[in-house]
Amino acid sequence: RSLTTTNRQVYPDLPVHSTEFSEKKLNKLVKAIYPYTAAHRDELDLKEGDCILLMERRPDQWYKGELNGKIGLFPGTFVTDA
């Protein structure tokens, strides 16, 4: 098997333009407007003014993002567009 064939099996072709993808996967900055203390290991601690790289907006109003090299969840109502 060639490397290309193996990669295609591991990474199946995805549509280039997907409405679901564009609405939920973002990669833009948001700014914390309230502090938040993580209650679980998969959450981020936020301080007012933190800028978080927004990676995913979930239907349950929780967002996934990266802050200071850590990826985790945080409440979407605690941030605004940067």
Z-matrix of the N, CA and C atoms (Angstrom, degrees):
N
C 1 1.449
C 2 1.520 1 110.91
N 3 1.276 2 116.55 1 141.70
C 4 1.466 3 119.72 2 176.80
C 5 1.525 4 109.43 3 -85.69
N 6 1.315 5 116.07 4 161.70
C 7 1.456 6 121.38 5 178.73
C 8 1.525 7 110.52 6 -59.80
N 9 1.321 8 117.48 7 -40.10
C 10 1.460 9 121.60 8 -179.96
C 11 1.518 10 110.93 9 -61.43
N 12 1.327 11 117.65 10 -44.16
C 13 1.459 12 121.18 11 178.98
C 14 1.522 13 110.30 12 -62.46
N 15 1.318 14 117.22 13 -43.20
C 16 1.461 15 121.17 14 179.04
C 17 1.521 16 110.59 15 -62.32
N 18 1.330 17 117.73 16 -44.51
C 19 1.458 18 121.30 17 179.57
C 20 1.518 19 111.51 18 -61.76
N 21 1.310 20 117.89 19 -37.81
C 22 1.463 21 120.36 20 179.66
C 23 1.519 22 110.80 21 -65.56
N 24 1.328 23 116.86 22 -33.94
C 25 1.457 24 119.34 23 178.81
C 26 1.530 25 110.77 24 -72.71
N 27 1.312 26 116.49 25 -37.18
C 28 1.462 27 120.59 26 -179.35
C 29 1.524 28 111.14 27 -77.61
N 30 1.326 29 116.88 28 -40.48
C 31 1.458 30 122.59 29 -178.99
C 32 1.524 31 109.21 30 -116.63
N 33 1.326 32 117.86 31 85.50
C 34 1.459 33 119.13 32 -178.46
C 35 1.526 34 110.87 33 -61.81
N 36 1.310 35 115.26 34 154.22
C 37 1.462 36 120.36 35 179.20
C 38 1.522 37 109.77 36 -60.50
N 39 1.313 38 115.70 37 132.04
C 40 1.452 39 121.66 38 177.46
C 41 1.518 40 108.53 39 -113.23
N 42 1.329 41 117.78 40 151.54
C 43 1.463 42 118.57 41 177.98
C 44 1.526 43 110.32 42 -61.83
N 45 1.324 44 115.62 43 142.96
C 46 1.462 45 120.16 44 -179.11
C 47 1.522 46 110.18 45 -69.99
N 48 1.319 47 117.28 46 -41.50
C 49 1.460 48 121.97 47 179.48
C 50 1.512 49 108.73 48 -117.56
N 51 1.318 50 116.26 49 118.49
C 52 1.456 51 121.54 50 178.97
C 53 1.516 52 108.13 51 -133.03
N 54 1.325 53 117.19 52 127.69
C 55 1.460 54 120.83 53 179.28
C 56 1.516 55 110.51 54 -60.30
N 57 1.328 56 117.21 55 -44.41
C 58 1.459 57 120.99 56 -179.83
C 59 1.522 58 110.18 57 -60.72
N 60 1.318 59 117.32 58 -43.18
C 61 1.460 60 121.65 59 -179.37
C 62 1.519 61 110.26 60 -62.39
N 63 1.314 62 118.04 61 -47.47
C 64 1.458 63 120.63 62 -175.12
C 65 1.523 64 111.83 63 -68.61
N 66 1.326 65 118.85 64 -26.96
C 67 1.454 66 120.92 65 179.84
C 68 1.522 67 112.09 66 -82.21
N 69 1.330 68 117.78 67 -31.87
C 70 1.461 69 120.53 68 -172.53
C 71 1.526 70 113.87 69 -104.15
N 72 1.319 71 119.04 70 -32.01
C 73 1.464 72 122.52 71 -178.15
C 74 1.524 73 107.78 72 -102.46
N 75 1.331 74 116.88 73 117.56
C 76 1.451 75 117.83 74 -167.36
C 77 1.517 76 116.21 75 -117.82
N 78 1.315 77 118.79 76 -53.12
C 79 1.464 78 122.83 77 -174.45
C 80 1.527 79 112.07 78 57.50
N 81 1.329 80 115.93 79 56.58
C 82 1.458 81 122.13 80 173.40
C 83 1.515 82 107.71 81 -135.64
N 84 1.313 83 117.12 82 167.71
C 85 1.461 84 120.83 83 -177.86
C 86 1.524 85 111.46 84 -90.48
N 87 1.324 86 114.92 85 138.72
C 88 1.457 87 122.25 86 169.95
C 89 1.524 88 107.19 87 -124.71
N 90 1.331 89 115.88 88 158.02
C 91 1.464 90 121.12 89 -176.27
C 92 1.525 91 109.51 90 -119.45
N 93 1.333 92 115.99 91 132.46
C 94 1.464 93 120.85 92 178.85
C 95 1.525 94 109.74 93 -70.42
N 96 1.327 95 115.71 94 128.16
C 97 1.466 96 120.13 95 177.65
C 98 1.532 97 111.12 96 -104.05
N 99 1.334 98 116.38 97 -11.40
C 100 1.460 99 122.93 98 176.14
C 101 1.524 100 108.57 99 -137.82
N 102 1.320 101 118.09 100 150.71
C 103 1.469 102 119.64 101 173.42
C 104 1.527 103 109.79 102 -74.64
N 105 1.315 104 116.00 103 151.27
C 106 1.467 105 121.60 104 176.84
C 107 1.523 106 108.51 105 -142.92
N 108 1.320 107 116.52 106 129.19
C 109 1.460 108 122.15 107 176.22
C 110 1.514 109 108.64 108 -100.33
N 111 1.317 110 116.12 109 122.58
C 112 1.466 111 121.53 110 -178.21
C 113 1.528 112 110.33 111 -58.63
N 114 1.336 113 115.24 112 134.74
C 115 1.462 114 121.17 113 177.30
C 116 1.528 115 111.33 114 -98.81
N 117 1.337 116 116.25 115 -16.27
C 118 1.466 117 122.04 116 -178.77
C 119 1.522 118 109.07 117 -136.33
N 120 1.333 119 115.92 118 160.05
C 121 1.474 120 120.77 119 -177.50
C 122 1.524 121 113.35 120 -63.80
N 123 1.343 122 118.01 121 -22.71
C 124 1.463 123 120.12 122 -178.23
C 125 1.530 124 112.21 123 -91.04
N 126 1.328 125 117.85 124 11.44
C 127 1.456 126 122.08 125 179.92
C 128 1.530 127 110.92 126 -109.21
N 129 1.326 128 115.39 127 160.16
C 130 1.461 129 121.99 128 177.37
C 131 1.523 130 110.63 129 -100.90
N 132 1.324 131 116.83 130 142.58
C 133 1.466 132 122.09 131 167.71
C 134 1.522 133 106.72 132 -81.15
N 135 1.326 134 117.04 133 132.14
C 136 1.461 135 121.15 134 178.37
C 137 1.516 136 110.10 135 -117.88
N 138 1.332 137 115.15 136 141.51
C 139 1.456 138 121.85 137 170.22
C 140 1.522 139 106.48 138 -114.03
N 141 1.310 140 117.09 139 146.47
C 142 1.454 141 120.39 140 177.76
C 143 1.525 142 109.09 141 -54.39
N 144 1.330 143 116.22 142 129.38
C 145 1.458 144 121.56 143 -179.65
C 146 1.516 145 114.55 144 97.65
N 147 1.347 146 118.20 145 -13.82
C 148 1.468 147 120.63 146 177.00
C 149 1.524 148 110.25 147 -58.85
N 150 1.326 149 116.69 148 139.58
C 151 1.465 150 122.05 149 173.68
C 152 1.523 151 107.81 150 -105.06
N 153 1.323 152 115.63 151 121.89
C 154 1.458 153 122.63 152 -174.95
C 155 1.521 154 108.64 153 -113.86
N 156 1.326 155 116.44 154 135.84
C 157 1.459 156 120.84 155 174.11
C 158 1.521 157 107.25 156 -77.86
N 159 1.322 158 116.84 157 110.77
C 160 1.462 159 122.63 158 -177.61
C 161 1.517 160 109.55 159 -78.58
N 162 1.319 161 115.79 160 122.30
C 163 1.458 162 121.61 161 -177.95
C 164 1.526 163 112.26 162 -106.26
N 165 1.316 164 116.79 163 -33.17
C 166 1.466 165 119.94 164 -176.94
C 167 1.524 166 110.13 165 -154.12
N 168 1.329 167 114.81 166 137.04
C 169 1.462 168 122.12 167 175.20
C 170 1.523 169 106.68 168 -109.25
N 171 1.331 170 117.56 169 113.43
C 172 1.460 171 121.17 170 -174.43
C 173 1.530 172 111.26 171 -93.88
N 174 1.338 173 116.93 172 155.06
C 175 1.471 174 120.23 173 -178.51
C 176 1.530 175 113.78 174 -63.90
N 177 1.336 176 118.09 175 -20.91
C 178 1.466 177 121.20 176 -178.69
C 179 1.536 178 112.73 177 -86.21
N 180 1.335 179 117.29 178 14.94
C 181 1.469 180 124.05 179 179.12
C 182 1.523 181 113.75 180 71.17
N 183 1.331 182 117.49 181 12.46
C 184 1.457 183 121.90 182 172.23
C 185 1.517 184 107.78 183 -102.09
N 186 1.324 185 115.94 184 141.08
C 187 1.452 186 121.82 185 -179.72
C 188 1.519 187 109.41 186 -111.37
N 189 1.332 188 114.62 187 156.55
C 190 1.461 189 121.21 188 174.23
C 191 1.521 190 106.72 189 -114.22
N 192 1.319 191 116.58 190 132.29
C 193 1.446 192 119.51 191 -178.45
C 194 1.513 193 112.23 192 -156.62
N 195 1.331 194 114.25 193 179.34
C 196 1.460 195 121.39 194 -179.77
C 197 1.519 196 109.84 195 -121.61
N 198 1.326 197 115.21 196 131.88
C 199 1.460 198 122.12 197 178.14
C 200 1.520 199 108.31 198 -139.78
N 201 1.313 200 116.51 199 123.82
C 202 1.473 201 122.07 200 179.01
C 203 1.527 202 112.50 201 53.07
N 204 1.328 203 116.37 202 40.24
C 205 1.460 204 121.20 203 176.66
C 206 1.518 205 115.08 204 82.01
N 207 1.326 206 117.92 205 -0.71
C 208 1.470 207 121.46 206 179.18
C 209 1.524 208 109.44 207 -109.32
N 210 1.324 209 116.05 208 135.17
C 211 1.460 210 121.81 209 177.40
C 212 1.519 211 108.14 210 -103.05
N 213 1.332 212 116.03 211 133.17
C 214 1.455 213 119.69 212 179.57
C 215 1.513 214 111.99 213 -168.50
N 216 1.326 215 114.73 214 -177.54
C 217 1.458 216 122.82 215 -178.76
C 218 1.520 217 110.22 216 -98.15
N 219 1.336 218 115.38 217 154.43
C 220 1.457 219 121.67 218 175.95
C 221 1.521 220 107.96 219 -158.00
N 222 1.348 221 117.79 220 156.17
C 223 1.463 222 119.53 221 -178.54
C 224 1.528 223 111.30 222 -69.81
N 225 1.322 224 115.75 223 129.11
C 226 1.456 225 121.17 224 -178.59
C 227 1.514 226 113.60 225 -65.01
N 228 1.320 227 117.09 226 -24.04
C 229 1.462 228 120.55 227 179.94
C 230 1.525 229 112.67 228 -76.30
N 231 1.330 230 117.43 229 -5.11
C 232 1.460 231 121.88 230 -179.92
C 233 1.528 232 112.56 231 -95.88
N 234 1.337 233 117.44 232 3.09
C 235 1.468 234 121.14 233 -177.36
C 236 1.525 235 110.87 234 -132.45
N 237 1.323 236 114.43 235 162.58
C 238 1.457 237 122.08 236 174.85
C 239 1.524 238 107.86 237 -137.34
N 240 1.325 239 117.36 238 163.98
C 241 1.467 240 119.96 239 177.41
C 242 1.522 241 109.42 240 -60.11
N 243 1.325 242 115.65 241 136.79
C 244 1.471 243 120.74 242 -178.59
C 245 1.516 244 110.63 243 -80.68
